Structures are given as C-alpha cells and as structure tokens.
Amino acid sequence: MSIRLEQLTKSFGGQRVVKSTSLEVRDGEVFVLLGASGSGKSTILRLIAGLSAPDSGRIQLHGRDVTDLPPQERGIGFVFQNYSIFRHMSVAENIEFPLKIRKVAGPERTRRREQLLDLVGLGGLGNRYAHQLSGGQQQRVALARALVHEPSVLLLDEPFGALDVKIRGQLRRNLKEIQRQLGVTAILVTHDQEEAFELADRVGLMERGELLEVGEPEALYARPLTFFGATFLGAGTVLVGRARDGAAQLGALSLPIPPEVEHEEDARVRVLVRPEQVALSAEPPERGVRLLGRGTIVEQSFLGALRRLRVRLPAIPGTRQASPAVYGEESLLVDAVLPAGEDLSGPEVWVSLKGWHILAPPRPRILACDLPDAGSPAPFALLQALEGPLDARISLLSVTDDTDRVEALRASQTERAAAHGLPDAEPVVRRGEPVAEIAAEQVQSLYDFLVLKTPESGPSEVLGGILATLSTPLLAVQEAPASFARILICTAVGEPGKADVRVGGWLARRLGAEVTLLHVLLDGGEPAPWVKAHLDAGLATLRALEVTSRTALRPARTAVQGILDEAKEGDYDLIVLGRHAASRPAAGRSRRHDFTFEILSGSGKSLLIVPPDQ
Amino acid sequence: MIGRRNGAGIPVGLLVLVLLPLILMPIAAVFVFAFRGGPGEFLKALRTEDAQFALRFSLLIAFLTAAINAVLGTWAAYVLAKHRFRGERPLAIAINLPVAIPTVVVGTSLLLLWGPIGLFGKLLAPLGLQPMFTPAGVLLAHLFVTFPYMLGAVKPLLDELEVTYEEAAYTLGAGRWQTFRYVILPALKGGLFSGTLLTFAHSLGEFGATVMVSGNLRLRTQTAPLYIFAQFEAGKVAQANAVAAVLAALSFVIFFFLLRYSGTTGKERT
C-alpha cells in the first residue's frame, strides 16, 4: 500500500470538511478524488501532504506513519493548481531547488534537471523565467519540480484547472505517460469527470466531506451505489419506484432487483437508466421488451457523433422522478442518446429500457427542528442515540426572521451539535416563519424523518402547523427516553394504513425494539374478519423485517381511550400513529380535540406520526 | 509621450509654470546660494567642525535607521501578511500612524514618554539612563518616524505572493528558514531596496521629531537639518546653504536610484 488513510477528520470553524475518511491507494496507482468544489477533496490532499493537520486519524505513506511529520519529511511531490513557480528563479533553478535543499552535488543536479526537462518536454527552456512561459509550460515545470527529488507519492491539486480544454487534454496524456514511466503513486484531485475517467485507475467520489464510493471508472459509471454517484458521473435518469416481490415496480414495469442490492419489501427503490440504455422507437416495440411508456421528445441537442434527446412521459402511478430534476414538472423526463444520423419519424416515441441499475438504499436522513425560542430545542441526546443504529445523516433546522442572525445561528448550532456528540450534523438555517419553512425544507430535500421536541407546556402552534402539512414521518418527542425499546403501533383508526406499520417496523428493526400492533375494538365483541386479516398482514410485514412483534386487541369506548390505556399498561417508549384524513380535526374544531394532540398530551409519550403514502 | 500628443503644449506648459516657482526654483536656489562665494567658500563652510559632525551624524543615523528598519519592517510585514487575526486592521492603521501625525507631535510624544519626567523616563532616571537628548534618542525617533515606509514597500509584495508559494517550498523539502531565505526574501528584493532607500532619505531629512528629542546639542545630537536651521537662525546663510546643498545632492542620488530601480521591477512584474 502506498497511501493509507485511517479515519481522517478535519473541521474548519466548526464545520466538518472531512468526515472520517479511510482509503488505501496501491503502489503505482493513479487515484482520482472527484467531487464538486467544497467537497473536501483538496483538504484530504493537503492532509496527506502535511500542509494541514487532521483533527483525528492516521496517515501512512509506504507503511510509515507520517501523521505527525512536517511536509518536508514526508517524501512527497505536490503540484498546485496555480503552479507556484518561483518567479525569481529560472526554470532550471526551480527544478533544481529540491536537489539544492538536499545538498545534491552540482553535476548530479544538472543531470537530473536535464532529465526531468526532457521528460516533461521542456528541453532547452531551462533559462526561461515563469513570465516567459505559457500556462501549460508552467504546469510542466511544476510537475518536473515535484518529481525531481523522486518522491514516493505525487499529489496533484486540480493541476489542469486553469488551462484551456485543448492543452488540458494534451497534458493529461503526458501526465499519464510520465506517471507510468516513473511508476510513482499519484493522487489527483479534480471536479472534472472526464479528467477522472481518463486518468484514473480508480476514482473516489466525494460529497460534503464524505468519500461516498470508490471504484474503477467503468464500474462506477455502470453500477454506482449512491444517488450522487449516479447523477454526478455522467447523465442519466433516476426514477423512484417501490420494491415488490424482489423487483422494482415502475408502474406496470417490473425490474428485478439483483440479490446484492439490499432492499426491504415495499421500500422506495431508485432505478438509474443511463441515456445509452434507453431505446426509442417510432413503432410500438414487440412484446417482451421492458416498455416504460409512450412520450414526446421535448429537447434535442447535437453532440457531434451523438444526439441527446429528452422525452417527456405522462406520470406513471407510484413512480417519481429524482433526476433530472425540473422544478414543477409532474410528468417524467427520460434522457436518451441516439447516433446522430438516426432519425425518428415524429416527436411521439415509444420508450423502453435496454438496461438499468438499481441503486443501494440511501442512508436515512433526519431533519431535527431546533427551535429553542418556541420551546423546542433539538433533542440532542435522542438524536445521538438514533444516529448510530439508523446510520442516519442528521440535519439541524433552525428558523429565524432576522437576516443578521443567520450566520451566528449556523455557528452556534454546529458548536452545540458537536458538544452533544453530533459533529457530523449539518446545520440548516432558514429565514422566515417556522411552520412554513419546515414544510418547505421537507419538500426541497428528501428526509425520512422529521424530529420535533414538544414544549414542556404541551403541544404547540408549531406542532399543529407541521401536522397540517405533514409529508414526512414526524417524531414528536416528549421527555425523550434514551432509546426506544418498546414500540406501540396503532392500526385501529380509519382505513388500515400500511405506511405506519412499515415505518414503525423499520425503526424497530434498526433499534432492536419490540413491537405491539394494537387494534381498538369500539363495538366490543369479536373483531371483524378484516381486522384479523389486517393485523395478520401487519405481523407478516414485521416478521419479514425480523422484528419481535405481537398483536393486542383492546375494547374501549373511543379509539383515543383504547390507545391511552394500552400505552399506560404496556409502558411503551414510542407510539406510532397513522395520520389519515379521518384523524384530522374537522373545520371549526379546536386543536385540543385533534386525535394526535389528545394522545400526545394524554400519554406523555413520544409519538411517531406517519403520513399516508403519496 | 504626453508632450508629443497634439494640443498638449498648453496644459503641459501651464503645469511647468506652476511647478517652477513651487519646486524647481527653490531647489536651484539652494545651489546658487551655496556657491555664491565660490567653491572655496563652499568647502570652507563645509569644513567647520560643526558642519562635519552634523553631516556625519546624519549619515550614521540614516544608515542605522535604514538597516534596523529593513529587518524590523520586513519582519512586521511578514507577520501582518501571513497571519489573519482579529484586530489586524487597527494594528495596520496604528503602524502607519507615524506617516499621518506631524513629526513634531511624534517628537513631543516621545519626549513625554521617555523624557526625564516622562512615564518611562521616570523609571529609567534612577538607573542613570536618559535616552532623550542623546544620539540614541535621535535614532529612536527616526526608527519610529520611518517605520511605515519600510512596511509600505515590502508588505504589498508579500500580499501579492501566492499563499501556496511557501507551501510549495515546504513540499519540495525546504524548512522554514530555507523557505524564507531562498523563496520569500528574493521575491522581496525590490521592495527591500526601495524601502531601505526611502527610509534612508527620510531619516536624512528628518527635522520635526529630531528637533524635539535631540535638544539640538551641537557636536552631540545635532543632525544636518538641525544644523542648517541653527545656522540660518544665527544669520550664517552661507554655512547653512553649504550643508543644504550636500543634503540636496545626496537626496538626488537616492531619488535617482529609486526611480531607476522601481522602474525596472515594475516592468519585470508585468
């Protein structure tokens, strides 16, 4: 192993820019760190070089722990984006500089310098100064200078970022050739996907300080694990359907999920279709083809050998689009490519899939409301207890109407989160009025859970407002328990909700909790057959999730009374309620009589309120 | 170039007309008056013990001031350019303050601080130390007054250096001192040169602060400008003019170097 990083972390001003990153780079390999600006890729490079010290973690170069060594003693070569050629030195002096520092004798210095000048194709330009060279030539000097002392590892920070496209391509080929010739291990940082694909033996994809996935370029392109990988590397369409019987359902189309992709029955599944995997035809395709539907070509662009097309299809039930994201678009958009010469007779085309790829299930995301002014500070202890078992990414949302406070809020939030053992939590500050902003944030980013602490004084205006526009399961936290060991799922009210069993069961599985499925018998006597069927279906779902579960039937005068009685006797930590049309307060009725509010104040327990499936 | 443009004749002529009595004629007058009695008289005036001392003392002080401030100013510029900290701007303003304050006021404040009844002076008096009205006091005043010039010449160059310049040197194996010596310092050469010359020139001509802190003691703390003033007051115009002519000539030489050097570095940088 040439380079080995173990759980490196780095923060600047309270912000985690590198989140526990581990990586191994093999001898002689070119490893490309690819990511958008601000993703932490350059920081990792600077940590390896010793230009910046990690907060925690170790760095090994060729088996030697260099974490505490200064850059001078790491035996690395570094090429900066801005070249950093010493302007008062000639090209020759620049290249000899590392040798001069190492007290290499004059003749040997000259020999090596000439060798490197030839290698980078600058023979005869040794007497020039930086201002007499083009950008590309300066970059070559920087490369020669970084290699002349024969470093074991070459680090390149966006080395071609400041050059025009044509020179970039040429320099890339040169770099690859030189690297092969010398066999030096290299890490290159770039935001240019094309560059990564061309140069890399392996690519590491970075987003928000996290190394999301690592792989060979072709594998990463064909089989990305994450949504970011799917959309950042090349074009493509990502559709979201549901898992049923081992297949992803997109309307009538059923795409088998390969066994290596972990998925849960009825969970959301994301399907990536690259443009070249989309087949378009003017005639209805023959049977046996994976037909997505019939649509209209809405955009075309000519790319030389290929033509890129975007087709709009009418909405497919139970299917949502995740990418390409177009605001306000309800129909589906599918990107495709055709050879430039190929012609379709009209704008109406049949769209079928020649191939597809199922993405791994995403890490769940929790949006925790942090509204101390409204009596609802973020319940940090609970969030900390959830983060690990759920493998969740936590965002902390605060809302202010004061523009000047935004930065201060963000900083204090980061600080408080870190102090409560949540250094990776991401602060989100919105301006405006809490209820509206919480609703907007839910819509703009996809979250799996919303967390809100109920004020000591009882259910608040904010909670009522959130319930009215709920689109994400809401965890209304009261007297936060350290964990949820016993969960009560109430299936009794209104139409049987599948979503509450699924969400509650999923949570129970991750937390190792026991589940009781409750049905309240309002009329006394024997339960109706549909109730039994419904409970059995619920138990089956829970069993499939490997959750210890049982059912409970409780006669009571009202549903609320039944739930409250069970909650009291069973000593549950969490009550799961579906939020269906029937449970919403009718117009004119006060919040006090809201079903959810009654259980919340009556039980004193935390509630998980699950909206029905969209 | 301007003169060759069409229609430039009148404005340029006007400018020269205004500058003539303001700048050019007074300078010429110094030389005219200095040599009115002929070269013999001029040399005689320069050979008096007081004049000799004043000129030598001025040169010595200017040399020391320039040398010390070259080091101090570069160090201060390096610290200011490299580190970002709270109160950076106020500090930068405070350092440049001596340029804005009349030098007489600087002299007065130094007296108030270090003089026999001053804040620090009182503490030093029992030890038999008395920095004011001594050559050391003059040096102190000159260091203080000229400090911003050195900083002003070096800091812009440091600010212009890419941040990665130093880091590049580190990754190539150079230690801190080697980086400073081989990478930073050579890049500052131009600024150091012009800053040192500027400091030297200012020190040579310094009057306001010097007159306050030196006590104007002949053969002990009297610099050339003080000598000129004293001779004028005593009505010995020839004596005054002889030294004035020497000072003016020295300044011309320095000015010439400054112009030449900053001219060429300017070209190199673009």
Interface residues (C-beta under 8 A of the other chain):
Chain A: A49 G50 L51 P70 P71 Q72 I76 G77 F78 F80 N82 S84 F86 R87 H88 M89 F97 P98 K100 I101 R102 H131 R145 A146 H149 L155
Chain B: E162 T164 Y165 E167 A168 A169 Y170 T171 L172 G173 A174 G175 Q178 Y182 V183 P186 A187 K189 E268
